[in-house]
Amino acid sequence: MPSEPLPVPVPEDPAEHRLHPLSIGFMLGGQIRRAILPLIFGAASASFLGGVGMRTVIFVGFVPFAIASVVRYLTFRYRYEATELVIRSGLLFRRERHVPYARIQNLDAVQGVLHRLFGVVEVKLQTGGGDEPEATMSVLPLPALESLRSRILEGKGEVATGEPDPSPVEVAVDPQAADDAGIVAGAEARTLLHLPTRELILHGLIQNRGMLLIAAAFGLAWETGLAERLTEQAGEDDSVVPGLIEGLAADVTGAGAVAAVGAAIALIVALLVLARLLSMAWALVRLHDYRIVRSGEDLRATFGGLTRVAATIPLRRIQTLTIHEGPLHRWAGRVAVGVETAGGERAGEADPHRHRLAPILRRARLWTFVGEVIPELGTGEDLRWEPVSPGAFRRVVKEAGFVATLAALPFYFLVGAWGVAIHAAFLAWATLYARRYVDHLGWALKDDMVWFRSGWLWRRTTIARFSKIQVVALRATPFDRRREMARLRVDTAGAGAAWHKVEIPYLPASTARELRTFVAAEAARTEFRW
């Protein structure tokens, strides 16, 4: 078992502390935000079927949320013991948690606009022992946050008892205040990454989150009835919609076909441009003043314009590191770097700031930055990538061809004989995709780590250290066994929420068995470290 630093006793504080009184409002607001659509739907149904007013139903629905928020505020208490944080909550079903300071891995703080306005913050404590935060404190005043963090650091032995914390305002909402507090200054804290406005705009252009924003806006308009009202207004004149449809049909089938196609293309281009612009605006607001600072053995991420996020990522908790590279990344000479940490995450629900450590990074700085995250890691430039089985192309092209055929079937009914040409084009693309995908599949062993890469247009390379590996599994489907292939999967403590797992498909069966034996032996030989 790895040796852990002995907890340093801190002065006991027997007095119990409460959350900030504004916790009632913030908890109520969060519950309403999650339940607003079901409430509106239920109120509309009750109004239509039972004649009950929508306002009455919504008001009655809010009452339980308000009572729950008040009860949580009145029953939530915490106090500082010599080696642990004690948290009590609950009215009918009471719960008391004892969280040792030495076990607390992450202390994250989130501040939205209202949080900053009232000088409060939402805090999450994670120990790595489960899929959810050990405790969520919503909300605390800023001085209480500083006191909490100072006691945790003292209890973990990172700050000597009685000495001042070298960076007491880790989660300062103002970047300038953070600089003044010493986060990015001094020998023990240095900035690894700071994204200026130009890089954020480029990140927004590459990510293209604008389509999600447009879809969300359309969904909101649909749910609120705005889209329906606009449609009804357009249909009040019986000649508007039929005339529009007839005009489009005449243009497509008549002499105006070229103009109609040109107008459709212009509309699509305008929509794509709007989506990119919205994506760049989203990146500027969401990731404003993005910084990664290394302080001792922790990485501290701070970012956000409207909602300010501050997170601590212990280096020893990082399980895997993934390098993301899409077509636009390669065009701009950029990459993105993500990490998976142990505990505190559910698959599909993990915090995005804990995944994308570097949302955008110049490729020339890649290995220097990655070397700060995994010091024992060299560069990947001289890797000897091992290919998968020669029969992998046949497997992939059959699967891709089947999908291409299904996608082409509707065109036979829509355009008749032209469906043959479309089908042929889809099959050609499937063949090209299969060949390029298999060519980019590969694995390697270097520096006591296993490397895995996949993807053609959107490429991913994941690195897992032997010291973080928990399970090495070999799997083979009936199709694999028929072709004498197997799939090797390497699991770490953070693999459940991983976007790109170390799961190598289409290996020759003999190679897969040898690789499993070697990796399992190396993982058992090294000292396991969380």
KEGUNU-649893 format. One record per residue (C-alpha): residue number from 1; x, y, z. Coordinates in Angstrom, 3 decimals. Layout:
<rs>
NUM/X/Y/Z
...
</rs>
This chain:
<rs>
1/0.000/0.000/0.000
2/1.283/3.503/-0.741
3/2.430/5.534/2.171
4/0.261/8.540/2.922
5/1.272/11.673/4.817
6/0.192/11.570/8.430
7/-2.644/14.000/9.135
8/-1.544/17.137/10.888
9/-3.898/17.978/13.771
10/-5.474/21.394/13.427
11/-7.048/23.398/16.232
12/-10.534/22.087/16.963
13/-13.479/24.372/16.416
14/-16.360/22.786/18.349
15/-18.764/25.482/17.222
16/-21.071/24.376/14.429
17/-21.327/26.560/11.376
18/-24.308/27.152/9.117
19/-24.617/27.908/5.460
20/-25.244/31.462/4.352
21/-28.934/32.489/4.741
22/-29.088/33.072/0.994
23/-28.699/29.297/0.620
24/-32.493/29.062/0.758
25/-32.860/31.179/-2.352
26/-30.054/29.497/-4.283
27/-31.260/25.977/-3.450
28/-34.828/26.897/-4.368
29/-33.640/28.428/-7.639
30/-31.667/25.295/-8.523
31/-34.624/23.013/-7.823
32/-36.967/25.193/-9.841
33/-34.534/25.288/-12.751
34/-34.426/21.495/-12.862
35/-38.195/21.071/-12.516
36/-39.553/24.033/-14.471
37/-40.340/22.144/-17.685
38/-42.163/19.238/-15.948
39/-44.108/21.804/-13.886
40/-45.152/23.754/-16.963
41/-46.164/20.556/-18.752
42/-48.138/19.328/-15.737
43/-49.807/22.714/-15.270
44/-50.795/22.859/-18.933
45/-52.243/19.326/-18.753
46/-54.193/20.103/-15.559
47/-55.530/23.308/-17.067
48/-56.642/21.531/-20.241
49/-58.157/18.435/-18.613
50/-59.385/19.651/-15.261
51/-59.929/23.353/-15.715
52/-57.409/24.201/-12.994
53/-55.509/27.433/-13.557
54/-51.866/27.044/-14.626
55/-50.684/29.598/-12.062
56/-52.369/27.668/-9.270
57/-50.742/24.379/-10.265
58/-47.294/25.957/-10.629
59/-47.613/27.741/-7.283
60/-48.643/24.540/-5.518
61/-45.765/22.709/-7.197
62/-43.261/25.268/-5.868
63/-44.350/24.816/-2.243
64/-42.522/21.473/-1.637
65/-39.342/22.916/-3.134
66/-39.524/25.934/-0.850
67/-40.087/23.756/2.233
68/-37.181/21.451/1.271
69/-34.851/24.445/0.823
70/-35.729/25.890/4.229
71/-35.362/22.493/5.945
72/-31.967/21.889/4.353
73/-30.717/25.299/5.473
74/-31.947/24.820/9.048
75/-30.546/21.275/9.419
76/-27.217/21.588/7.588
77/-24.294/22.054/10.009
78/-20.550/21.559/9.815
79/-17.701/21.834/12.295
80/-13.932/21.436/12.316
81/-12.392/18.627/14.356
82/-8.674/18.020/14.831
83/-8.292/15.661/11.844
84/-11.660/15.714/10.093
85/-14.572/17.772/8.905
86/-17.922/16.750/10.410
87/-21.110/17.488/8.455
88/-24.652/16.952/9.767
89/-27.821/17.201/7.712
90/-31.371/15.885/7.552
91/-34.556/16.297/9.610
92/-36.388/12.957/9.642
93/-33.468/10.942/8.290
94/-30.389/12.449/9.860
95/-26.952/11.943/8.383
96/-23.568/12.681/9.912
97/-20.449/12.413/7.788
98/-16.875/12.441/9.070
99/-14.519/13.466/6.264
100/-10.784/13.241/7.140
101/-8.855/16.245/5.848
102/-6.198/13.947/4.387
103/-8.833/12.204/2.223
104/-10.191/15.355/0.581
105/-8.835/15.365/-2.960
106/-10.648/18.223/-4.664
107/-12.050/21.485/-3.376
108/-14.032/23.134/-6.179
109/-15.852/26.453/-6.091
110/-18.365/27.885/-8.551
111/-19.612/31.476/-8.652
112/-22.325/32.716/-10.957
113/-23.367/36.315/-11.426
114/-25.693/36.246/-8.407
115/-23.039/34.538/-6.301
116/-20.585/37.335/-7.018
117/-23.246/39.983/-6.432
118/-23.942/38.694/-2.913
119/-20.400/37.591/-2.077
120/-21.114/33.859/-1.733
121/-19.836/30.697/-3.393
122/-20.924/27.080/-3.971
123/-18.331/24.577/-2.745
124/-17.941/20.876/-3.575
125/-15.705/18.500/-1.628
126/-14.577/15.296/-3.320
127/-12.701/12.432/-1.720
128/-12.472/10.034/-4.650
129/-14.408/7.396/-2.729
130/-17.604/7.550/-4.778
131/-19.353/8.796/-7.876
132/-20.676/11.972/-6.253
133/-19.122/14.819/-4.268
134/-18.730/13.967/-0.593
135/-20.425/17.250/0.278
136/-21.949/20.194/-1.572
137/-22.141/23.442/0.379
138/-24.504/25.828/-1.314
139/-23.781/28.520/-0.418
140/-20.935/29.782/1.804
141/-19.639/33.312/2.356
142/-16.165/33.871/0.908
143/-14.426/34.140/4.334
144/-15.884/30.737/5.278
145/-14.464/29.259/2.065
146/-11.000/30.603/2.850
147/-11.209/29.173/6.377
148/-12.345/25.793/5.028
149/-9.536/25.587/2.519
150/-6.903/26.659/5.051
151/-7.981/23.953/7.519
152/-8.006/21.280/4.821
153/-4.487/22.197/3.724
154/-3.253/22.193/7.310
155/-4.891/18.851/8.001
156/-3.291/17.314/4.890
157/0.117/18.466/6.063
158/0.591/20.779/3.077
159/0.736/23.886/5.260
160/2.375/23.847/8.645
161/0.058/24.543/11.572
162/0.119/28.163/12.537
163/1.782/29.332/9.335
164/-0.086/31.481/6.832
165/-1.414/29.861/3.685
166/0.798/30.968/0.776
167/-2.236/31.317/-1.504
168/-5.262/31.885/0.748
169/-7.583/33.063/-1.998
170/-7.281/30.198/-4.442
171/-10.850/30.685/-5.632
172/-10.828/34.477/-5.859
173/-13.478/35.536/-8.335
174/-11.443/38.435/-9.648
175/-8.372/37.320/-11.642
176/-6.505/40.441/-10.562
177/-7.359/39.674/-6.945
178/-6.051/36.163/-7.468
179/-2.784/37.574/-8.793
180/-2.542/39.887/-5.799
181/-3.170/36.936/-3.489
182/-0.164/35.096/-4.869
183/-1.719/32.350/-6.954
184/0.375/32.923/-10.042
185/3.326/34.493/-8.298
186/6.100/32.937/-6.280
187/8.270/29.868/-6.563
188/5.543/27.348/-5.689
189/2.882/28.601/-8.088
190/3.405/29.171/-11.799
191/1.087/29.592/-14.725
192/1.184/26.681/-17.151
193/-1.517/27.951/-19.495
194/-3.341/31.233/-19.999
195/-5.711/31.555/-22.951
196/-5.937/35.075/-24.398
197/-8.957/36.335/-26.322
198/-7.536/35.247/-29.681
199/-7.166/31.641/-28.546
200/-10.666/31.600/-27.053
201/-12.138/32.836/-30.341
202/-10.202/30.165/-32.218
203/-11.421/27.539/-29.740
204/-15.020/28.620/-30.314
205/-14.515/28.416/-34.075
206/-13.131/24.881/-33.792
207/-15.664/23.548/-31.273
208/-18.774/24.927/-33.008
209/-21.104/24.886/-30.013
210/-23.335/27.346/-31.856
211/-25.604/24.636/-33.272
212/-26.334/23.501/-29.725
213/-27.258/27.064/-28.787
214/-29.532/27.380/-31.840
215/-31.174/24.031/-31.011
216/-31.624/25.123/-27.385
217/-33.186/28.412/-28.491
218/-35.553/26.562/-30.836
219/-36.495/24.139/-28.046
220/-37.158/27.028/-25.675
221/-39.330/28.767/-28.269
222/-41.242/25.542/-28.811
223/-41.769/24.891/-25.090
224/-42.935/28.457/-24.405
225/-45.326/28.431/-27.382
226/-43.507/31.217/-29.231
227/-42.889/29.068/-32.295
228/-46.536/28.007/-32.393
229/-47.757/31.595/-32.177
230/-45.478/32.648/-35.025
231/-46.731/29.736/-37.126
232/-50.352/30.651/-36.397
233/-49.747/34.280/-37.352
234/-48.149/33.176/-40.616
235/-51.097/30.875/-41.297
236/-53.842/33.392/-40.574
237/-53.696/34.401/-44.207
238/-54.611/31.205/-46.069
239/-52.597/32.300/-49.061
240/-49.259/32.701/-47.248
241/-48.193/29.115/-46.510
242/-49.763/27.468/-49.605
243/-48.354/30.223/-51.773
244/-44.908/29.779/-50.301
245/-44.984/26.004/-50.833
246/-46.285/26.360/-54.396
247/-43.642/28.957/-55.186
248/-40.828/26.755/-53.915
249/-42.176/23.758/-55.836
250/-42.405/25.795/-59.011
251/-38.878/27.102/-58.585
252/-37.408/23.658/-58.001
253/-39.232/21.987/-60.912
254/-39.226/24.919/-63.309
255/-36.837/27.428/-64.754
256/-35.973/28.866/-61.346
257/-34.365/25.671/-60.097
258/-30.855/27.169/-60.045
259/-32.035/30.229/-58.127
260/-33.940/28.056/-55.634
261/-30.923/25.825/-55.026
262/-28.717/28.898/-54.688
263/-31.086/30.426/-52.145
264/-31.137/27.180/-50.159
265/-27.335/26.992/-50.164
266/-27.094/30.647/-49.072
267/-29.511/29.964/-46.212
268/-27.461/26.957/-45.059
269/-24.212/28.945/-45.243
270/-25.775/31.800/-43.259
271/-26.926/29.325/-40.602
272/-23.437/27.790/-40.377
273/-21.811/31.227/-40.072
274/-24.288/32.198/-37.350
275/-23.516/28.959/-35.504
276/-19.775/29.674/-35.599
277/-20.276/33.232/-34.367
278/-22.431/32.013/-31.479
279/-19.822/29.377/-30.665
280/-17.071/31.995/-30.479
281/-19.228/34.185/-28.241
282/-19.950/31.175/-26.002
283/-16.227/30.419/-25.683
284/-15.419/34.037/-24.778
285/-18.004/34.057/-21.997
286/-17.657/30.497/-20.714
287/-13.834/30.319/-20.717
288/-13.006/33.959/-20.024
289/-9.503/34.347/-18.549
290/-8.837/30.602/-18.573
291/-5.793/29.758/-16.459
292/-4.055/26.576/-15.370
293/-1.694/27.166/-12.451
294/0.565/24.571/-10.843
295/1.008/24.999/-7.107
296/3.022/22.227/-5.497
297/1.431/18.927/-6.507
298/-1.895/20.460/-7.560
299/-3.221/22.002/-10.746
300/-5.647/24.889/-10.250
301/-8.023/25.854/-13.026
302/-9.932/29.148/-12.983
303/-12.171/30.462/-15.748
304/-15.540/31.968/-16.560
305/-17.116/35.317/-17.319
306/-20.656/35.082/-15.981
307/-20.132/31.903/-13.939
308/-16.673/31.827/-12.362
309/-15.289/28.331/-11.776
310/-12.259/27.396/-9.679
311/-11.132/23.778/-9.418
312/-8.229/21.917/-7.850
313/-6.899/18.829/-9.632
314/-4.276/16.870/-7.651
315/-1.605/15.577/-10.015
316/-1.481/12.197/-8.294
317/-5.215/11.707/-8.952
318/-4.853/11.956/-12.733
319/-5.489/8.504/-14.211
320/-5.261/9.011/-17.972
321/-4.354/11.829/-20.319
322/-5.932/12.227/-23.758
323/-4.819/14.394/-26.677
324/-7.671/15.491/-28.960
325/-7.072/16.644/-32.528
326/-9.790/17.393/-35.091
327/-9.519/18.633/-38.696
328/-9.694/22.292/-37.654
329/-7.154/21.663/-34.891
330/-4.679/20.418/-37.487
331/-5.451/23.349/-39.790
332/-4.744/25.822/-36.971
333/-1.783/23.927/-35.501
334/-3.595/23.297/-32.225
335/-4.588/20.373/-29.998
336/-6.735/19.904/-26.883
337/-5.608/18.015/-23.781
338/-7.983/16.244/-21.405
339/-7.497/14.241/-18.220
340/-9.512/11.751/-16.204
341/-9.307/11.834/-12.423
342/-10.183/9.165/-9.878
343/-13.551/9.443/-8.139
344/-16.061/12.248/-7.981
345/-17.433/11.616/-11.458
346/-20.199/9.689/-13.123
347/-19.989/8.472/-16.633
348/-21.572/11.095/-18.810
349/-21.957/13.541/-15.915
350/-18.367/14.484/-15.142
351/-17.433/18.118/-14.819
352/-16.230/19.455/-18.175
353/-13.463/21.557/-16.618
354/-12.045/18.373/-15.140
355/-11.909/16.770/-18.580
356/-10.584/19.496/-20.844
357/-7.459/20.564/-18.998
358/-6.290/22.581/-22.021
359/-9.268/23.387/-24.283
360/-6.846/24.636/-26.930
361/-3.061/24.515/-27.029
362/-0.405/25.207/-29.629
363/0.968/21.918/-30.901
364/4.524/23.231/-30.442
365/3.848/23.484/-26.685
366/2.125/20.104/-26.349
367/4.882/17.980/-24.835
368/6.135/20.767/-22.585
369/2.653/21.189/-21.124
370/2.020/17.454/-20.860
371/5.375/17.030/-19.122
372/4.103/19.270/-16.302
373/1.067/17.024/-15.848
374/2.956/13.713/-16.107
375/6.608/14.534/-15.335
376/7.892/11.060/-16.236
377/6.371/11.327/-19.715
378/8.686/11.976/-22.624
379/7.523/12.978/-26.086
380/5.399/10.947/-28.427
381/7.363/11.909/-31.495
382/9.601/8.812/-31.463
383/6.906/6.274/-30.596
384/6.859/2.990/-32.427
385/3.173/2.445/-33.090
386/2.074/-1.166/-33.455
387/-0.725/-1.846/-35.960
388/-3.837/-3.949/-35.445
389/-4.643/-7.197/-37.248
390/-4.430/-7.191/-41.091
391/-8.009/-8.480/-41.126
392/-9.303/-5.369/-39.337
393/-10.002/-3.544/-42.616
394/-12.347/-6.286/-43.794
395/-14.269/-6.117/-40.510
396/-14.573/-2.334/-40.515
397/-15.451/-1.978/-44.198
398/-18.311/-4.487/-43.825
399/-19.747/-2.579/-40.876
400/-19.339/0.799/-42.603
401/-20.807/-0.552/-45.847
402/-23.876/-1.846/-44.011
403/-24.463/1.571/-42.417
404/-23.930/3.291/-45.784
405/-26.529/1.017/-47.418
406/-29.101/1.792/-44.726
407/-28.437/5.528/-45.156
408/-28.841/5.286/-48.951
409/-32.142/3.357/-48.967
410/-34.426/6.411/-48.555
411/-32.892/8.033/-51.644
412/-34.181/5.228/-53.872
413/-37.726/6.334/-52.964
414/-36.969/10.066/-53.145
415/-34.957/10.372/-56.380
416/-35.517/7.027/-58.086
417/-32.641/5.880/-60.287
418/-30.370/8.578/-58.898
419/-30.385/6.549/-55.687
420/-27.905/4.144/-57.301
421/-25.353/6.933/-57.739
422/-25.906/8.156/-54.184
423/-25.557/4.606/-52.868
424/-22.288/4.173/-54.771
425/-20.972/7.448/-53.329
426/-21.860/6.338/-49.799
427/-20.096/2.996/-50.304
428/-16.999/4.754/-51.650
429/-16.928/6.967/-48.585
430/-17.390/3.939/-46.324
431/-14.425/2.212/-47.969
432/-12.235/5.302/-47.617
433/-13.298/5.730/-43.997
434/-12.550/2.083/-43.160
435/-9.092/2.238/-44.708
436/-8.094/5.493/-43.002
437/-9.615/4.458/-39.662
438/-7.669/1.191/-39.561
439/-4.473/2.953/-40.640
440/-4.726/5.283/-37.637
441/-5.478/2.556/-35.094
442/-2.410/1.736/-33.036
443/-0.870/1.056/-29.645
444/2.542/1.434/-28.069
445/4.445/0.805/-24.837
446/6.867/3.436/-23.576
447/8.080/4.902/-20.280
448/6.018/2.447/-18.172
449/2.869/3.543/-19.975
450/0.472/2.155/-22.534
451/-0.493/4.439/-25.416
452/-3.566/4.031/-27.607
453/-4.646/6.086/-30.611
454/-7.736/5.931/-32.807
455/-9.768/8.073/-35.191
456/-9.115/9.483/-38.627
457/-10.692/12.919/-38.933
458/-11.088/13.332/-35.167
459/-8.023/11.727/-33.621
460/-7.560/10.729/-29.989
461/-4.430/9.527/-28.219
462/-4.799/8.268/-24.624
463/-1.945/7.528/-22.227
464/-2.299/5.359/-19.111
465/0.531/4.727/-16.630
466/1.089/1.196/-15.357
467/0.904/2.509/-11.780
468/-2.718/3.636/-12.386
469/-3.985/0.454/-14.018
470/-6.503/-1.563/-12.004
471/-7.829/-4.152/-14.476
472/-6.586/-5.568/-17.778
473/-9.362/-7.429/-19.597
474/-9.459/-9.439/-22.804
475/-12.701/-9.701/-24.754
476/-13.662/-11.525/-27.927
477/-17.022/-11.544/-29.714
478/-18.067/-14.449/-31.966
479/-16.923/-12.355/-34.957
480/-13.556/-11.778/-33.243
481/-13.089/-15.485/-32.561
482/-13.957/-16.338/-36.127
483/-11.149/-14.068/-37.351
484/-8.807/-14.971/-34.463
485/-8.965/-11.465/-33.026
486/-9.535/-9.998/-29.573
487/-10.057/-6.660/-27.854
488/-7.835/-5.509/-24.976
489/-9.233/-3.093/-22.400
490/-7.207/-1.296/-19.721
491/-9.224/0.142/-16.828
492/-8.148/2.820/-14.373
493/-10.014/4.454/-11.501
494/-11.337/7.133/-13.859
495/-12.199/4.892/-16.794
496/-15.940/4.917/-16.088
497/-16.270/8.565/-17.117
498/-13.564/8.526/-19.789
499/-14.343/9.894/-23.221
500/-11.621/7.834/-24.893
501/-10.777/4.634/-23.060
502/-7.702/2.487/-23.632
503/-9.601/-0.221/-25.480
504/-7.626/-1.656/-28.389
505/-9.823/-3.506/-30.929
506/-8.982/-5.929/-33.745
507/-5.783/-7.281/-32.188
508/-4.470/-10.667/-33.328
509/-5.513/-13.098/-30.587
510/-1.923/-14.143/-29.808
511/-0.763/-10.519/-29.605
512/-3.696/-9.612/-27.356
513/-2.859/-12.447/-24.930
514/0.825/-11.506/-24.814
515/0.008/-7.838/-24.309
516/-2.477/-8.621/-21.540
517/0.082/-10.761/-19.716
518/2.793/-8.099/-20.007
519/0.649/-5.107/-18.990
520/-0.943/-6.990/-16.084
521/2.499/-8.064/-14.827
522/3.890/-4.529/-15.088
523/0.846/-3.065/-13.344
524/1.216/-5.601/-10.515
525/4.937/-4.897/-10.230
526/4.539/-1.146/-9.839
527/3.242/0.463/-6.679
528/-0.420/1.333/-7.217
529/-1.055/5.032/-6.685
530/-4.408/6.726/-6.675
</rs>
